[in-house]
């Protein structure tokens, strides 16, 4: 009889799996739940979790890491993103707030760079159990948000600035993270769990009654349902709509002024500010006023307090038509990548992207660092979902005829010759 020693496995690979599970628990469970209690915990938890992911990737695939990092920049998405970063950095020359703009650009690049390194450090084939941590975190966050919205203290859902409220941050976090969570549940064919998770998030959003969160939830839900049958067609439709909204926004708002005069209706609010700037200061929309100009221009009175703060106006006012065109190209490149995604991941990707765009286009302050950090966590979740693989079904055990089965058992019990 020959005795074989049980293999001990690769210690580095085992350590990498252990570290990866800790990091994803921090990012997908602890961080979303912490949004209900603190404004600043996300800034500490995200880099810790991302760095642990990077260390785990280096332990598991030390030699492949540089090659995968270089390959991450050899695609249309990376090229479009690098052009947008170049133009934003170039705008520091003519911005009126170079110090603040430089700090904002540095924070944005640091957050995006850490997220990119964490995604590159992920294994090419990830376990479904890794992304399965996200539904747990989303469910806990939705339950906490629902309870605090109905029975919690006033500081959770009442305040002078909606963008600083913990209730709004929780709802917006759920709007982004729920779709990869639902995709993970659907990937394991837990459709009842996916439905329950969507119902819980909808209840939390209604309880907090964050209007931008409700809009993002409803539009993203429609996109998810349509993308389940035709993800490529949905991606093309989104690319056309977003390109038209981005590139034609000044023409649309400028036409509102003569239309309001013809209809004898007074145009006011953010639309009037955008329209007046388009008509009277249109040359500045070629290059823009420079990075970080909108927030500080409102603070010192260069822009009225009711100036729009949506992503569309921010891009036009700060980066001009060059920046808007670069962002549109980047968005189209991202949507074209849907064609290469597995069918179970494309609907979640499109729904999460739709929710983010609805929030950014609606006027919420999406230039804040917490919003960028939240989207970095969402990008890591979507990357794991895309690289995950459905659980393979084990083949049925072979059947034997009675005579063959007897002969097979005899061979087993005879054993080897001594």
Wavefront OBJ file of the C-alpha trace (Angstrom):
o trace
v 0.000 0.000 0.000
v 1.330 3.384 -0.969
v 0.751 6.295 1.405
v 0.602 9.803 -0.102
v 1.163 13.004 1.821
v -1.604 15.558 1.726
v -0.395 18.649 -0.113
v -0.009 21.680 2.111
v -0.738 24.181 -0.661
v 0.966 27.444 -1.402
v 1.349 29.566 1.763
v 1.571 32.774 -0.269
v -1.651 31.970 -2.129
v -3.416 31.068 1.126
v -2.281 34.321 2.728
v -3.423 36.250 -0.353
v -6.897 34.703 -0.178
v -7.147 35.505 3.532
v -6.055 39.125 3.038
v -8.369 39.540 0.061
v -11.345 38.384 2.114
v -10.490 40.846 4.906
v -10.115 43.711 2.427
v -13.411 43.011 0.705
v -15.196 42.740 4.053
v -13.856 46.204 4.908
v -14.866 47.675 1.555
v -18.222 45.963 1.032
v -19.594 45.559 4.549
v -17.897 47.866 7.048
v -17.548 50.940 4.808
v -21.188 51.185 3.589
v -22.540 50.631 7.099
v -20.103 53.220 8.502
v -21.633 55.831 6.179
v -24.641 55.883 8.510
v -22.535 56.910 11.503
v -19.683 59.097 10.288
v -18.735 61.459 7.484
v -15.045 60.632 7.609
v -14.682 56.869 8.141
v -14.901 56.195 4.414
v -11.675 58.162 3.873
v -9.800 55.811 6.210
v -11.487 52.495 5.408
v -11.186 52.722 1.628
v -7.386 53.134 1.399
v -6.862 50.444 4.066
v -9.016 47.951 2.176
v -7.533 48.857 -1.202
v -3.947 48.572 0.040
v -4.680 45.149 1.539
v -6.055 44.091 -1.862
v -2.863 45.304 -3.528
v -0.702 43.376 -1.048
v -2.788 40.245 -1.611
v -2.353 40.591 -5.362
v 1.403 40.943 -5.027
v 1.583 37.845 -2.839
v -0.439 35.747 -5.274
v 0.902 36.999 -8.616
v 4.124 38.883 -8.037
v 5.476 38.436 -11.579
v 2.207 39.162 -13.410
v 1.427 42.429 -11.594
v 3.633 44.763 -13.709
v 2.367 43.251 -16.964
v -1.273 43.643 -15.934
v -0.645 47.213 -14.764
v 0.812 48.176 -18.151
v -2.026 46.418 -19.976
v -4.549 48.461 -17.962
v -3.399 51.599 -19.820
v -3.494 50.051 -23.300
v -7.201 50.465 -24.033
v -9.513 53.268 -25.239
v -10.915 53.900 -21.737
v -7.476 54.577 -20.290
v -6.469 56.794 -23.215
v -9.628 58.899 -22.894
v -9.167 59.144 -19.119
v -5.532 60.225 -19.512
v -6.549 62.949 -21.969
v -9.169 64.262 -19.540
v -6.594 64.269 -16.739
v -4.126 66.098 -18.992
v -6.663 68.805 -19.838
v -7.695 69.196 -16.189
v -4.034 69.559 -15.202
v -3.461 72.061 -18.010
v -6.389 74.153 -16.788
v -4.432 74.829 -13.592
v -2.551 77.442 -15.617
v -5.581 79.730 -16.053
v -7.709 78.861 -13.043
v -8.233 81.608 -10.487
v -7.783 79.106 -7.635
v -4.584 77.187 -8.431
v -3.873 76.021 -4.876
v -7.298 74.539 -4.218
v -7.541 73.127 -7.745
v -4.165 71.403 -7.454
v -5.173 69.821 -4.153
v -8.476 68.635 -5.634
v -6.751 67.125 -8.673
v -4.197 65.393 -6.461
v -6.908 63.890 -4.242
v -8.867 62.704 -7.264
v -5.837 61.109 -8.916
v -4.775 59.460 -5.651
v -8.222 57.938 -5.123
v -8.467 56.761 -8.740
v -4.905 55.427 -8.685
v -5.467 53.385 -5.525
v -8.678 51.957 -6.990
v -6.908 51.103 -10.261
v -4.076 49.317 -8.458
v -6.599 47.376 -6.373
v -8.484 46.290 -9.501
v -5.262 45.294 -11.272
v -4.266 43.275 -8.192
v -7.443 41.182 -8.387
v -7.031 37.655 -9.761
v -8.167 37.034 -13.306
v -10.706 34.487 -12.051
v -12.320 35.509 -8.780
v -14.501 33.439 -6.517
v -18.178 34.270 -6.393
v -17.931 34.272 -2.608
v -15.790 37.437 -2.791
v -18.460 39.544 -4.495
v -21.086 37.793 -2.349
v -19.964 39.917 0.589
v -21.482 42.979 -1.078
v -25.170 41.942 -0.735
v -24.543 41.526 3.005
v -23.149 45.055 3.265
v -25.889 46.593 1.127
v -28.607 44.803 3.094
v -27.189 45.944 6.439
v -26.768 49.520 5.181
v -30.332 49.605 3.864
v -31.697 48.263 7.153
v -29.728 50.805 9.191
v -30.773 53.644 6.867
v -34.416 52.609 7.080
v -34.343 52.481 10.875
v -32.485 55.765 11.343
v -34.717 57.558 8.821
v -37.852 56.601 10.730
v -36.669 56.533 14.330
v -33.177 58.034 14.337
v -31.945 61.450 15.503
v -32.676 64.595 13.511
v -29.051 65.157 12.535
v -29.235 62.019 10.387
v -31.859 63.356 7.973
v -32.269 67.081 8.701
v -29.713 69.803 8.047
v -28.931 73.011 6.124
v -26.986 71.297 3.334
v -28.497 68.133 1.818
v -25.150 67.044 0.373
v -23.680 66.819 3.892
v -26.496 64.740 5.380
v -25.697 61.194 6.407
v -29.114 60.097 5.130
v -28.344 61.347 1.625
v -24.897 59.788 1.678
v -26.351 56.429 2.697
v -29.032 56.554 0.010
v -26.564 57.561 -2.706
v -24.199 54.809 -1.573
v -27.026 52.299 -1.855
v -27.906 53.644 -5.317
v -24.415 52.811 -6.573
v -23.601 49.598 -4.698
v -26.948 47.809 -4.854
v -26.639 46.869 -8.533
v -23.415 44.839 -8.325
v -24.907 43.312 -5.167
v -28.036 42.296 -7.078
v -25.817 41.049 -9.905
v -23.929 38.866 -7.421
v -27.161 37.380 -6.085
v -28.444 36.780 -9.614
v -25.132 35.162 -10.582
v -25.694 32.518 -7.922
v -29.328 32.229 -9.028
v -30.584 33.674 -5.739
v -33.365 35.637 -7.399
v -35.491 35.798 -4.252
v -32.552 37.335 -2.420
v -32.020 39.840 -5.248
v -35.689 40.845 -5.113
v -35.616 41.165 -1.331
v -32.465 43.277 -1.521
v -34.012 45.632 -4.094
v -37.159 45.911 -1.962
v -35.132 46.738 1.152
v -33.128 49.424 -0.676
v -36.335 50.916 -2.099
v -37.861 51.014 1.390
v -34.787 52.751 2.799
v -34.802 55.283 -0.033
v -38.480 56.027 0.484
v -38.047 56.305 4.250
v -35.229 58.824 3.855
v -37.153 60.464 0.984
v -34.032 61.631 -0.863
v -35.456 62.750 -4.217
v -32.264 62.326 -6.204
v -31.909 58.840 -4.732
v -35.455 57.945 -5.757
v -34.837 59.178 -9.307
v -31.563 57.262 -9.555
v -33.194 54.084 -8.239
v -36.125 54.174 -10.660
v -34.123 55.024 -13.788
v -31.432 52.457 -12.969
v -34.094 49.802 -12.346
v -35.540 50.368 -15.821
v -32.061 50.161 -17.349
v -31.341 46.928 -15.478
v -34.535 45.258 -16.680
v -33.980 46.282 -20.312
v -30.296 45.352 -20.222
v -31.127 41.831 -19.092
v -32.364 41.113 -22.616
v -30.354 43.570 -24.733
v -27.310 45.023 -22.917
v -25.504 46.200 -26.073
v -28.558 48.033 -27.384
v -29.090 49.646 -23.988
v -25.459 50.750 -23.888
v -25.744 52.344 -27.330
v -28.900 54.177 -26.330
v -27.229 55.477 -23.165
v -24.197 56.626 -25.161
v -26.379 58.648 -27.549
v -28.443 60.219 -24.753
v -25.409 61.151 -22.656
v -23.513 62.575 -25.636
v -26.484 64.746 -26.616
v -27.012 65.982 -23.058
v -23.337 66.817 -22.582
v -22.537 68.440 -25.928
v -25.846 70.221 -26.561
v -26.518 71.529 -23.043
v -25.486 75.182 -23.759
v -27.614 75.277 -26.916
v -30.591 73.920 -25.022
v -30.344 76.336 -22.095
v -29.606 79.322 -24.369
v -32.823 78.637 -26.271
v -34.779 78.857 -23.015
v -34.364 82.643 -22.778
v -36.063 83.571 -26.102
v -38.639 80.853 -25.483
v -39.466 82.341 -22.084
v -39.867 85.816 -23.633
v -42.213 84.469 -26.293
v -44.282 82.637 -23.711
v -44.138 85.576 -21.269
v -42.699 83.315 -18.586
v -39.904 84.453 -16.318
v -36.939 82.092 -16.370
v -35.251 81.778 -13.008
v -33.133 79.462 -10.921
v -30.094 77.500 -12.069
v -31.339 77.308 -15.657
v -31.326 81.113 -15.935
v -27.752 81.308 -14.608
v -26.553 78.735 -17.123
v -28.424 80.455 -19.965
v -27.041 83.927 -19.168
v -23.487 82.617 -18.971
v -23.910 80.798 -22.272
v -25.100 83.939 -24.061
v -22.902 86.615 -22.465
v -19.715 84.687 -21.659
v -19.665 82.048 -24.375
v -15.955 82.529 -25.291
v -14.974 81.237 -21.839
v -16.834 78.007 -22.603
v -14.093 77.119 -25.090
v -11.389 76.522 -22.501
v -13.391 76.917 -19.294
v -12.491 78.874 -16.182
v -10.198 76.189 -14.839
v -10.510 73.333 -12.407
v -12.404 73.871 -9.128
v -13.844 77.191 -10.338
v -17.544 76.583 -9.675
v -17.397 75.982 -5.924
v -15.056 78.864 -5.156
v -16.778 81.239 -7.597
v -20.021 80.719 -5.658
v -18.224 81.261 -2.352
v -16.751 84.657 -3.352
v -19.772 85.843 -5.344
v -18.544 85.482 -8.925
v -21.471 83.122 -9.448
v -24.878 83.500 -7.800
v -25.698 81.173 -4.942
v -28.324 79.400 -7.054
v -25.860 78.525 -9.827
v -26.178 74.913 -10.977
v -23.718 72.424 -9.559
v -24.540 69.504 -11.828
v -21.767 67.639 -13.588
v -22.797 69.077 -16.972
v -22.513 72.697 -15.846
v -19.328 71.991 -13.892
v -17.646 70.478 -16.939
v -18.655 73.350 -19.213
v -17.760 76.083 -16.725
v -14.444 74.591 -15.552
v -13.063 72.636 -18.515
v -14.967 74.072 -21.487
v -15.880 72.260 -24.656
v -12.547 70.411 -24.729
v -13.192 68.883 -21.327
v -16.817 68.106 -22.159
v -15.783 66.390 -25.376
v -13.116 64.407 -23.520
v -15.610 63.274 -20.882
v -18.129 62.288 -23.574
v -15.482 60.198 -25.352
v -14.559 58.553 -22.036
v -18.198 57.758 -21.308
v -18.737 56.294 -24.771
v -15.606 54.142 -24.401
v -16.873 52.841 -21.059
v -20.265 51.991 -22.544
v -18.686 50.249 -25.527
v -16.881 47.937 -23.111
v -20.254 46.350 -22.315
v -19.898 44.265 -25.480
v -16.968 42.381 -23.896
v -18.659 41.791 -20.534
v -20.359 38.537 -19.555
v -24.154 38.701 -19.817
v -24.681 38.378 -16.069
v -22.493 41.441 -15.321
v -23.575 43.880 -18.053
v -27.013 44.777 -16.565
v -25.513 45.523 -13.147
v -22.743 47.600 -14.732
v -25.173 49.676 -16.797
v -27.580 50.158 -13.874
v -24.819 51.288 -11.518
v -23.443 53.665 -14.159
v -26.940 55.014 -14.808
v -27.533 55.689 -11.122
v -24.249 57.574 -10.902
v -25.014 59.665 -13.975
v -28.531 60.533 -12.781
v -27.104 61.708 -9.459
v -24.289 63.668 -11.140
v -26.546 65.275 -13.764
v -29.257 66.193 -11.245
v -27.191 68.767 -9.385
v -25.833 66.916 -6.356
v -22.332 67.937 -5.353
v -20.534 65.023 -6.986
v -17.120 66.699 -7.007
v -16.603 65.888 -3.325
v -13.995 63.348 -2.313
v -16.512 61.048 -0.593
v -18.430 60.656 -3.869
v -15.263 59.765 -5.760
v -14.313 57.301 -3.020
v -17.759 55.705 -3.188
v -17.453 55.275 -6.948
v -14.003 53.748 -6.478
v -15.539 51.097 -4.216
v -18.283 50.541 -6.786
v -15.665 50.112 -9.518
v -13.883 47.428 -7.474
v -17.196 45.624 -6.901
v -18.057 45.710 -10.604
v -14.564 44.493 -11.548
v -14.958 41.478 -9.242
v -18.421 40.774 -10.651
v -17.112 40.919 -14.222
v -14.237 38.555 -13.420
v -16.381 36.130 -11.443
v -17.606 32.949 -13.045
v -20.880 31.126 -12.525
v -20.723 28.054 -10.366
v -20.216 25.019 -12.573
v -22.609 22.160 -12.064
v -21.093 18.859 -11.141
v -21.849 16.028 -13.572
v -24.020 13.223 -12.347
v -22.256 10.162 -11.047
v -21.944 7.427 -13.686
v -24.368 4.526 -13.354
v -23.334 0.932 -13.606
v -25.231 -2.116 -14.608
v -25.629 -4.687 -11.852
v -22.982 -7.008 -13.302
v -20.576 -4.156 -14.010
v -21.166 -2.743 -10.525
v -20.346 -6.086 -8.908
v -17.172 -6.426 -10.928
v -16.223 -2.801 -10.047
v -16.712 -3.459 -6.319
v -14.648 -6.631 -6.549
v -11.795 -4.695 -8.127
v -11.995 -2.085 -5.352
v -11.930 -4.591 -2.513
v -9.165 -6.647 -4.039
v -6.798 -3.746 -3.652
v -3.204 -3.771 -4.820
v -0.873 -6.678 -4.534
v 1.465 -6.594 -1.541
l 1 2 3 4 5 6 7 8 9 10 11 12 13 14 15 16 17 18 19 20 21 22 23 24 25 26 27 28 29 30 31 32 33 34 35 36 37 38 39 40 41 42 43 44 45 46 47 48 49 50 51 52 53 54 55 56 57 58 59 60 61 62 63 64 65 66 67 68 69 70 71 72 73 74 75 76 77 78 79 80 81 82 83 84 85 86 87 88 89 90 91 92 93 94 95 96 97 98 99 100 101 102 103 104 105 106 107 108 109 110 111 112 113 114 115 116 117 118 119 120 121 122 123 124 125 126 127 128 129 130 131 132 133 134 135 136 137 138 139 140 141 142 143 144 145 146 147 148 149 150 151 152 153 154 155 156 157 158 159 160 161 162 163 164 165 166 167 168 169 170 171 172 173 174 175 176 177 178 179 180 181 182 183 184 185 186 187 188 189 190 191 192 193 194 195 196 197 198 199 200 201 202 203 204 205 206 207 208 209 210 211 212 213 214 215 216 217 218 219 220 221 222 223 224 225 226 227 228 229 230 231 232 233 234 235 236 237 238 239 240 241 242 243 244 245 246 247 248 249 250 251 252 253 254 255 256 257 258 259 260 261 262 263 264 265 266 267 268 269 270 271 272 273 274 275 276 277 278 279 280 281 282 283 284 285 286 287 288 289 290 291 292 293 294 295 296 297 298 299 300 301 302 303 304 305 306 307 308 309 310 311 312 313 314 315 316 317 318 319 320 321 322 323 324 325 326 327 328 329 330 331 332 333 334 335 336 337 338 339 340 341 342 343 344 345 346 347 348 349 350 351 352 353 354 355 356 357 358 359 360 361 362 363 364 365 366 367 368 369 370 371 372 373 374 375 376 377 378 379 380 381 382 383 384 385 386 387 388 389 390 391 392 393 394 395 396 397 398 399 400 401 402 403 404 405 406 407 408 409 410 411 412 413 414 415 416 417 418
